[in-house]
Amino acid sequence: MSKLGRRKFLLYGSTGLAATVFLKGCAGGSDTPSTSTDDSSPASASGGDTIKVGILHSLSGTMAISETTVVDAEMLAIEEINAAGGVLGKQIEPVKEDGASDWPTFAEKATKLIDKDQVVTVFGCWTSASRKAVLPVFESKQHMLWYPVQYEGQECSQNIFYTGAAPNQQIEPAVDWLLENKGKDFFLVGSDYVFPRTANTIIKEQLKAKGGNTVGEDYLPLGNTEVTPIITKIKQALPNGGVIFNSLNGDSNVAFFKQMQGAGLTADKYPVMSVSIAEEEVRQIGTEYLKGHYAAWNYFQTVESPENEKFVKAFKAKFGEDRVTNDPMESAYIMVHLWAKAVEAAGTTELEAVRKAAIGQEFNAPQGPVKMFPNHHISQTVRIGQVRDDGLFDIVSATDGPVDPIPWNQYVPETKGYACDWTDPSKGGKYKI
């Protein structure tokens, strides 16, 4: 197995706005009734018989299929912790709210969870758009959000703990692997919003630095399925084959992979590397269209470890043998356990004490060991997977251990040389190294 490099790569300043169940998307949606059942006081939130936590994801709308699976993973973790005696001798009581695939609704529901339900922390969001929408709420109220999805970096909030990959733990290693194994000519395909455009800007700089070539770049409006013009451009730019780096989101992916195959652009000559497609999305698109293509993540269901065997077995036992696990779900599962360990270490649910105690917490996760860093991100193993016949991924490459998280972009001049350290008040969210 080849080993991925550990160069520090970060995406600059993106906020996801894509439009379906496939990662960085967020379309408009109507508000839905709360699933919480009572109005709590601060005492009942942390000082009564239970400890209340918020779960804030899209239970309706375009993101529901992806985000409900993340809720399932969070509920599994809560069930495990409660079965082992809870936290501080108390049972965790989840209060669910529906962000409804609409980022202003996320902000409204975050406010409700904090002010009305008075939860001690919130596990939530998927898209960067929803995270950016709730960030001012958590910062103004000095509250705490745990965020489980890989994202674009260029953020380091005292009020957020990030358990998805920073870009140096996903995208740059994917580019390195492609250069080493699949060729130097890249066509960049993305949805037309900040995350893919910024990602591709960084990828282009990386390719220039490493002798690769960007032969084309094109975007589709969010939710657009008219992919024929992009297929035509790929054939013109790469008549003899080449690499496609894919940051399309939502329904565009369905149309893209189907038309790629229909045009004869098969994985052997036109390998596609995606950063928004995991096991659940493969099922939605169709294995027959994705077989042989690649994705970069920190976790796949096929990771071989006792911890992952236990995780997959427990998840399927609770939610059904036909269900699959994936990277965002594993990140969500991790964050609940890390939060519980921090509370136990702090001996209280008081926010500032838990914030301090969270740094340095370690967990033997399904992907392998992880650790929370002073920048509120975790170390992660980087893996490249190839879609196989059953819709799962063969892991074709992996780092030999966890990669340290680097939130601030070391390619972009404005943030090169900057870091984040919440253990030192003189440094905080952004300081010059």
Secondary structure in CASP SS format (residue, H / E / C, confidence):
PFRMAT SS
TARGET T0000
AUTHOR 0000-0000-0000
METHOD secondary structure of the structure
MODEL  1
M C 1.00
S E 1.00
K C 1.00
L C 1.00
G C 1.00
R C 1.00
R C 1.00
K C 1.00
F C 1.00
L C 1.00
L C 1.00
Y C 1.00
G C 1.00
S C 1.00
T C 1.00
G C 1.00
L C 1.00
A E 1.00
A C 1.00
T C 1.00
V C 1.00
F C 1.00
L C 1.00
K C 1.00
G E 1.00
C C 1.00
A C 1.00
G C 1.00
G C 1.00
S C 1.00
D C 1.00
T C 1.00
P C 1.00
S C 1.00
T C 1.00
S C 1.00
T C 1.00
D C 1.00
D C 1.00
S C 1.00
S C 1.00
P H 1.00
A H 1.00
S H 1.00
A H 1.00
S H 1.00
G C 1.00
G C 1.00
D C 1.00
T E 1.00
I E 1.00
K E 1.00
V E 1.00
G E 1.00
I E 1.00
L E 1.00
H E 1.00
S C 1.00
L C 1.00
S C 1.00
G C 1.00
T C 1.00
M C 1.00
A H 1.00
I H 1.00
S H 1.00
E H 1.00
T H 1.00
T H 1.00
V H 1.00
V H 1.00
D H 1.00
A H 1.00
E H 1.00
M H 1.00
L H 1.00
A H 1.00
I H 1.00
E H 1.00
E H 1.00
I H 1.00
N H 1.00
A H 1.00
A C 1.00
G C 1.00
G C 1.00
V E 1.00
L C 1.00
G C 1.00
K E 1.00
Q E 1.00
I E 1.00
E E 1.00
P E 1.00
V E 1.00
K E 1.00
E E 1.00
D E 1.00
G C 1.00
A C 1.00
S C 1.00
D C 1.00
W H 1.00
P H 1.00
T H 1.00
F H 1.00
A H 1.00
E H 1.00
K H 1.00
A H 1.00
T H 1.00
K H 1.00
L H 1.00
I H 1.00
D H 1.00
K H 1.00
D H 1.00
Q C 1.00
V C 1.00
V C 1.00
T C 1.00
V E 1.00
F E 1.00
G E 1.00
C C 1.00
W C 1.00
T C 1.00
S H 1.00
A H 1.00
S H 1.00
R H 1.00
K H 1.00
A H 1.00
V H 1.00
L H 1.00
P H 1.00
V H 1.00
F H 1.00
E H 1.00
S H 1.00
K C 1.00
Q C 1.00
H C 1.00
M C 1.00
L E 1.00
W E 1.00
Y E 1.00
P C 1.00
V C 1.00
Q C 1.00
Y C 1.00
E C 1.00
G C 1.00
Q C 1.00
E C 1.00
C C 1.00
S C 1.00
Q C 1.00
N C 1.00
I E 1.00
F E 1.00
Y E 1.00
T C 1.00
G C 1.00
A C 1.00
A C 1.00
P H 1.00
N H 1.00
Q H 1.00
Q C 1.00
I H 1.00
E H 1.00
P H 1.00
A H 1.00
V H 1.00
D H 1.00
W H 1.00
L H 1.00
L H 1.00
E H 1.00
N H 1.00
K C 1.00
G C 1.00
K C 1.00
D E 1.00
F E 1.00
F E 1.00
L E 1.00
V E 1.00
G E 1.00
S E 1.00
D C 1.00
Y C 1.00
V H 1.00
F H 1.00
P H 1.00
R H 1.00
T H 1.00
A H 1.00
N H 1.00
T H 1.00
I H 1.00
I H 1.00
K H 1.00
E H 1.00
Q H 1.00
L H 1.00
K H 1.00
A H 1.00
K H 1.00
G C 1.00
G C 1.00
N E 1.00
T E 1.00
V E 1.00
G E 1.00
E E 1.00
D E 1.00
Y E 1.00
L E 1.00
P C 1.00
L C 1.00
G C 1.00
N C 1.00
T C 1.00
E C 1.00
V C 1.00
T H 1.00
P H 1.00
I H 1.00
I H 1.00
T H 1.00
K H 1.00
I H 1.00
K H 1.00
Q H 1.00
A H 1.00
L C 1.00
P C 1.00
N C 1.00
G C 1.00
G C 1.00
V E 1.00
I E 1.00
F E 1.00
N E 1.00
S E 1.00
L C 1.00
N C 1.00
G C 1.00
D H 1.00
S H 1.00
N H 1.00
V H 1.00
A H 1.00
F H 1.00
F H 1.00
K H 1.00
Q H 1.00
M H 1.00
Q H 1.00
G H 1.00
A C 1.00
G C 1.00
L C 1.00
T C 1.00
A C 1.00
D C 1.00
K C 1.00
Y C 1.00
P C 1.00
V E 1.00
M E 1.00
S E 1.00
V C 1.00
S C 1.00
I C 1.00
A C 1.00
E H 1.00
E H 1.00
E H 1.00
V H 1.00
R H 1.00
Q H 1.00
I H 1.00
G C 1.00
T H 1.00
E H 1.00
Y H 1.00
L H 1.00
K C 1.00
G C 1.00
H C 1.00
Y E 1.00
A E 1.00
A E 1.00
W E 1.00
N C 1.00
Y C 1.00
F C 1.00
Q C 1.00
T C 1.00
V C 1.00
E C 1.00
S C 1.00
P H 1.00
E H 1.00
N H 1.00
E H 1.00
K H 1.00
F H 1.00
V H 1.00
K H 1.00
A H 1.00
F H 1.00
K H 1.00
A H 1.00
K H 1.00
F H 1.00
G C 1.00
E C 1.00
D C 1.00
R C 1.00
V C 1.00
T C 1.00
N C 1.00
D H 1.00
P H 1.00
M H 1.00
E H 1.00
S H 1.00
A H 1.00
Y H 1.00
I H 1.00
M H 1.00
V H 1.00
H H 1.00
L H 1.00
W H 1.00
A H 1.00
K H 1.00
A H 1.00
V H 1.00
E H 1.00
A H 1.00
A H 1.00
G C 1.00
T C 1.00
T C 1.00
E C 1.00
L H 1.00
E H 1.00
A H 1.00
V H 1.00
R H 1.00
K H 1.00
A H 1.00
A H 1.00
I C 1.00
G C 1.00
Q C 1.00
E E 1.00
F E 1.00
N E 1.00
A E 1.00
P C 1.00
Q C 1.00
G E 1.00
P E 1.00
V E 1.00
K E 1.00
M E 1.00
F C 1.00
P C 1.00
N C 1.00
H C 1.00
H E 1.00
I E 1.00
S C 1.00
Q E 1.00
T C 1.00
V C 1.00
R E 1.00
I E 1.00
G E 1.00
Q E 1.00
V E 1.00
R C 1.00
D C 1.00
D C 1.00
G C 1.00
L C 1.00
F E 1.00
D E 1.00
I E 1.00
V E 1.00
S E 1.00
A E 1.00
T C 1.00
D C 1.00
G C 1.00
P C 1.00
V E 1.00
D C 1.00
P C 1.00
I C 1.00
P C 1.00
W C 1.00
N C 1.00
Q C 1.00
Y C 1.00
V C 1.00
P C 1.00
E C 1.00
T C 1.00
K C 1.00
G C 1.00
Y E 1.00
A E 1.00
C E 1.00
D E 1.00
W C 1.00
T C 1.00
D C 1.00
P C 1.00
S C 1.00
K C 1.00
G E 1.00
G E 1.00
K E 1.00
Y E 1.00
K E 1.00
I C 1.00
END
